[in-house]
C-alpha cells in the first residue's frame, strides 16, 4: 500500500508501552492450523539483530525450523524433556503427590495454569508452524559453572527482541528452554557445530482470539530498591 497507512490490526499493539506490557508467552492460544509467512519471521530476526551484544561480535545464529518432519523430531525431544521434568502422573491441578489444589502450585513450584499450558504446548509442539532456535557461537570460550551473564547477555536480549517483533506483527511466541535438558540431541538434528550452543526454543504462530493484556505481577515497590537493598524505591520530589 503506497501513499496510505495500513489500518491497525485487531489485537496488535499500537504503542511501545502496550507492546512491552502485552507480549506474553503464548501456549494455549497458538493457531496450529494457520501457516506463518517466513518473510515475516525473517523480518523479526532482522529486527532482533539490532539488540545489544558484547563487543558487537554478533556471534548469534538463528535456526528457523519449518519443515514438518524436522519439527516433529525436535518436538519429540522437547516432549520427552518436559515429561522428565513434569511427569504425566503430576496432575495439572497439582493434586498428585501432595500438590496444591487448583490455582495453587504444581510440580516444582510451577503454577497449575502454567503447568497445564506447558503440557499442552509439549503435546502439540510438532503442530506449531515455525520453531525458532536462537544460538550463540562460543568459539574457544567455554561455558563454565561460574557467572554466565556476560555470555548469554549477547544472545537473550536479541531473542526477546524477536518475540516483541513477532507480537507487533500479530504473531504469538513462547519462551521455552526445556529442550536444553537434551540439547545435544537437538544439536545433532540441526547439524550444529560443537561450539554453537542453543539459548531457547521459540514456537511461533498466529494467535487465537483478540490480543492480550498485562500479566499479573508483584507490585513495583516490592522489588524496586533505591540506593541499596533496604531502600523502598519510592522517590522524593523534584529538585
C-alpha positions in Angstrom: 0.0 0.0 0.0 1.7 3.2 -1.1 0.7 6.6 0.0 -1.6 5.4 2.8 -1.0 3.9 6.2 -2.2 0.4 6.9 -5.1 0.3 9.4 -4.2 -1.2 12.8 -4.9 -5.0 13.1 -7.1 -6.3 15.8 -5.1 -7.3 18.9 -1.8 -5.8 17.7 -0.2 -3.2 20.0 -0.2 0.4 18.8 2.3 2.0 21.3 5.7 0.9 22.6 4.3 0.6 26.2 1.4 -1.6 25.0 3.9 -3.8 23.1 6.2 -4.2 26.1 3.4 -4.9 28.6 1.3 -7.3 26.5 3.9 -9.6 24.9 3.2 -12.9 26.5 4.5 -16.5 26.3 1.6 -18.0 24.4 1.0 -21.7 24.8 -2.8 -22.4 24.7 -3.7 -19.8 22.1 -1.3 -20.6 19.3 -3.1 -21.2 16.0 -1.8 -24.6 14.9 -3.7 -24.6 11.6 -2.7 -21.3 10.0 0.7 -21.1 8.1 3.2 -18.4 9.1 4.8 -16.3 6.4 8.6 -17.0 6.6 9.2 -13.5 5.3 7.7 -12.2 8.5 9.9 -14.4 10.5 12.9 -13.1 8.6 11.8 -9.5 9.4 11.6 -10.4 13.1 15.1 -11.9 13.1 16.4 -8.8 11.2 15.0 -6.6 13.9 16.4 -8.8 16.6 19.9 -8.3 15.2 19.7 -4.7 16.4 19.9 -5.9 20.0 22.9 -5.2 22.2 25.6 -7.8 22.3 29.0 -8.0 23.9 31.8 -6.2 21.9 29.4 -6.1 18.9 30.8 -9.5 18.0 27.4 -10.7 16.7 28.1 -14.3 17.3 24.4 -15.2 17.2 22.8 -17.6 14.8 19.1 -18.2 14.2 17.7 -21.7 13.3 14.2 -21.3 11.7 12.6 -24.8 11.5 9.5 -25.0 9.3 9.9 -28.5 7.7 7.3 -30.8 9.3 9.4 -33.9 9.7 12.2 -31.9 11.5 9.7 -30.1 13.7 8.3 -33.5 14.7 11.7 -34.9 15.7 12.5 -31.8 17.7 9.1 -31.9 19.3 9.7 -35.5 20.4 12.9 -34.4 22.2 11.0 -31.5 23.8 8.1 -33.6 24.9 10.4 -36.2 26.5 12.4 -33.5 28.3 9.1 -31.9 29.5 7.7 -35.2 30.8 11.0 -35.9 32.6 10.7 -32.6 34.5 6.9 -32.8 35.0 5.8 -36.5 34.8 2.3 -37.1 33.4 1.3 -38.5 36.8 1.5 -35.0 38.1 -1.9 -33.5 37.5 -2.3 -30.1 36.0 -4.0 -29.0 39.2 -1.1 -30.1 41.3 -3.2 -32.6 43.3 -0.8 -35.5 42.8 1.9 -36.2 45.3 0.6 -33.8 47.8 0.5 -30.8 45.5 -1.8 -27.8 45.9 -5.3 -27.8 44.6 -6.5 -25.9 41.6 -5.0 -22.4 41.3 -2.1 -23.4 43.6 1.5 -24.5 42.9 2.0 -27.7 41.0 5.3 -29.6 40.2 8.5 -27.8 41.1 6.6 -24.7 42.2 5.1 -24.1 38.7 1.6 -22.8 38.9 -1.2 -25.1 37.8 -2.2 -22.9 35.0 1.4 -22.6 33.7 1.8 -26.4 34.0 -1.3 -27.0 32.0 -0.2 -24.6 29.3 3.3 -26.1 29.2 1.9 -29.6 28.9 -0.4 -28.5 26.1 2.5 -27.0 24.3 4.6 -30.1 24.8 1.9 -32.3 23.3 1.3 -30.0 20.3 4.7 -28.6 19.6 5.0 -30.6 16.4 1.9 -28.7 15.1 3.4 -25.3 15.6 4.2 -23.9 12.1 7.6 -22.4 13.0 10.2 -23.1 15.7 12.9 -20.5 16.1 16.1 -21.5 18.0 18.5 -18.6 18.7 22.1 -19.9 19.2 25.4 -18.4 20.2 28.7 -19.3 18.7 31.2 -19.5 21.5 34.4 -20.2 19.6 37.1 -21.1 22.1 35.2 -19.6 25.1 33.9 -22.4 27.3 30.7 -22.4 29.3 31.7 -22.7 33.0 29.7 -23.1 36.2 30.6 -19.5 37.1 28.5 -16.4 36.2 27.4 -16.7 32.6 25.6 -13.4 32.4 28.2 -11.9 30.1 27.9 -14.8 27.7 24.2 -15.1 27.4 23.8 -11.3 27.5 25.0 -11.4 23.9 22.0 -13.5 22.8 19.0 -13.4 25.1 18.2 -9.6 24.6 18.0 -10.4 20.8 15.7 -13.4 21.4 13.4 -11.1 23.4 13.5 -8.5 20.6 12.4 -11.3 18.2 9.4 -12.0 20.4 8.5 -8.3 20.5 8.8 -8.0 16.7 6.6 -11.1 16.3 4.0 -9.6 18.6 4.0 -6.4 16.7 3.1 -8.5 13.6 0.2 -10.3 15.2 2.2 -13.5 15.9 2.4 -15.3 19.2 5.5 -16.8 20.7 6.6 -18.6 23.8 9.9 -18.5 25.6 10.9 -22.2 26.2 14.2 -23.8 27.3 13.1 -27.3 28.5 14.6 -28.9 25.4 18.0 -27.8 26.6 17.9 -30.8 29.0 18.6 -32.8 25.9 20.4 -30.0 24.0 22.8 -32.3 22.2 20.0 -34.3 20.6 18.6 -31.2 19.0 22.0 -30.0 18.0 22.6 -33.3 16.2 19.2 -33.0 14.4 20.1 -29.5 13.3 23.8 -30.3 12.5 25.1 -27.6 14.8 28.9 -27.3 15.2 30.3 -28.2 18.6 31.0 -24.6 19.6 27.4 -23.4 18.9 25.0 -23.5 21.9 21.3 -23.0 21.9 19.7 -20.3 24.1 16.0 -21.0 23.7 13.3 -22.6 21.6 10.6 -20.1 20.5 7.4 -21.5 19.0 6.0 -19.0 16.5 2.4 -18.9 15.2 -0.6 -16.8 14.7 -2.8 -16.4 17.8 -6.4 -17.3 18.5 -8.6 -14.6 20.0 -8.2 -10.9 20.4 -4.9 -9.6 21.9 -3.5 -9.8 25.4 -3.5 -7.6 28.5 -0.7 -7.0 31.0 0.1 -10.1 33.2 -0.3 -10.1 37.0 3.0 -9.1 38.5 4.3 -8.2 42.0 3.9 -4.5 42.9 6.9 -2.5 41.8 7.6 -1.3 45.3 8.1 -4.9 46.4 11.0 -5.4 44.0 12.5 -1.9 43.5 15.3 -0.9 45.8 16.7 2.6 45.9 20.4 3.1 46.8 20.7 -0.3 48.4 18.7 -3.3 49.4 16.9 -1.5 52.2 15.7 1.3 50.0 12.0 1.5 49.4 12.2 2.6 45.8 9.8 5.5 46.4 11.4 8.6 45.0 11.2 12.0 46.6 10.1 15.3 45.0 11.9 17.2 42.3 14.9 19.5 42.7 
